[in-house]
Amino acid sequence: MTSDIDFASIRAQFPILDQTIHGHPLVYLDSAATAQKPQTVIDAESDFYRTINAGVHRGAHELAARSTQAFEEARAKVAALVGADAREGHEEIVVTAGATAGLNLLATAFGNASLGRGGEAAKRFALRPGDEIVVSKAEHHSVLLPFQELAARTGATLKWFDLTKDGRIRSDTADEVITERAKVVAVTHVGNTTGAVTDIAPIVSRAHEVGAVMVLDACQSVPHMPIDFHALDVDFAAWSAHKMYGPTGVGFLYGRRELLEALPPASFGGSMVELAWMDRPAQYMDPPAKFEAGTQPVAQVVAAGVAADWMRSIGMENIAAHERTITDELLRLGDVEGVRVLGPAENRDRIGTVAFDVAGVHPHDVGQFLDSLGFAIRVGHHCAQPVHRHFGLFASNRASSGVYNTPEEARQLVEAVRKVRPFFLRG
Ligand SMILES: Cc1ncc(COP(=O)(O)O)c(C=O)c1O
């Protein structure tokens, strides 16, 4: 139930929303691209620079100790949001530069294991010709391309799940698509174009049955619904802080502890090594440090921790329920003459990311028309070309909700979209 939550006061915490665009109140419906930031997150980043900025995990001075503590506390806050372990020596959250970086980290590390790096423990990640990597046609390019490259580098074969007519991943085909040769399965939890929540249980259980590593792209699920990676039983999951009301330039990779210990590192440098010599291989630190070479985006991680706590303080169930009321309204786009929703038409197992096509009007024209009325939506292929091809398109329009949106804003969008075809196709 959302009744006891004051979503108007939550919205009021986002200073950017209080402005006009081309003379109209801003209606921000592009949270799938990036979410806006509440004041508390904005403050956390600048407070860090004003009070405790220092390098973490090194230096004997007090500021270094305080920044290290804030950094590790942020890791624990993020872990709490997704049901991961944060106990010292058992950490399951790795700091990355974003979902794309996290997925590339995995693909690179699996590639390194395929070259024999990481010893005996890393053999479970090694790929060779004849092995299979399974993705889906619904993937963002940041899943498709790293794993396509990994296949090319190792000689493994890339396979993929097909989609239902309304763009859901065909989980019901898991037993056929994931064969005994599968070594890696990587799929999206929520489609960034369709908004569809993947039924991952059959995929996870089949992946584990054949001994494959199960990777989840959680970019579009973590901001919108309760998540517990242990309960989902995935091996790895990647997402970005900027889509969960946190800063840009930072993201997280969840990994089951035992797998993080076995996985070889993907990038190399300072702060990830116990011992380094000229004439012998280095001895790497335990995870998560092993995967966090170089100076980390500490202020951003600290602010992302604040974002995670902020979301938990509202309650992910409450956020999901509130956004469902917006999704109800956005789905009315499908009732507008000449408009087709790309993705599930029913508000079930989906989020408030609703892509649509306006017959006869190019998405860029739609986007500009809506922008002139104050609406911010995304147009293009949303870095997901195969799913657009599935719908017979190259590009689309996409409205996507966040916790700050109101059903009224979604209704206004639908009314504005109603004017698009008469405007462009008149005469
Ligand atoms: C489903 C999905 N996966 C991955 C990404 C990549 O995220 P980032 O660009 O923050 O690395 C996005 C971002 O649009 C996404 O929506």
The ligand as an SDF file (V2000), in Angstrom:
LIG
                    3D

 16 16  0  0  0  0  0  0  0  0999 V2000
   19.1870   -2.6460  -19.2710 C   0  0  0  0  0  0  0  0  0  0  0  0
   20.4190   -1.8180  -19.3000 C   0  0  0  0  0  0  0  0  0  0  0  0
   21.6090   -2.4200  -19.2170 N   0  0  0  0  0  0  0  0  0  0  0  0
   22.7510   -1.7370  -19.2110 C   0  0  0  0  0  0  0  0  0  0  0  0
   22.7570   -0.3640  -19.3350 C   0  0  0  0  0  0  0  0  0  0  0  0
   24.0790    0.3530  -19.3440 C   0  0  0  0  0  0  0  0  0  0  0  0
   24.1670    1.2090  -18.2620 O   0  0  0  0  0  0  0  0  0  0  0  0
   25.3280    2.3110  -18.1930 P   0  0  0  0  0  0  0  0  0  0  0  0
   25.2480    3.0780  -19.4750 O   0  0  0  0  0  0  0  0  0  0  0  0
   24.9450    3.1230  -17.0120 O   0  0  0  0  0  0  0  0  0  0  0  0
   26.6060    1.5950  -18.0220 O   0  0  0  0  0  0  0  0  0  0  0  0
   21.5620    0.3110  -19.4300 C   0  0  0  0  0  0  0  0  0  0  0  0
   21.5370    1.7780  -19.5900 C   0  0  0  0  0  0  0  0  0  0  0  0
   20.7770    2.3360  -20.3460 O   0  0  0  0  0  0  0  0  0  0  0  0
   20.3470   -0.4330  -19.4080 C   0  0  0  0  0  0  0  0  0  0  0  0
   19.1690    0.1640  -19.4940 O   0  0  0  0  0  0  0  0  0  0  0  0
  1  2  1  0
  2  3  1  0
  2 15  2  0
  3  4  2  0
  4  5  1  0
  5  6  1  0
  5 12  2  0
  6  7  1  0
  7  8  1  0
  8  9  2  0
  8 10  1  0
  8 11  1  0
 12 13  1  0
 12 15  1  0
 13 14  2  0
 15 16  1  0
M  END
$$$$
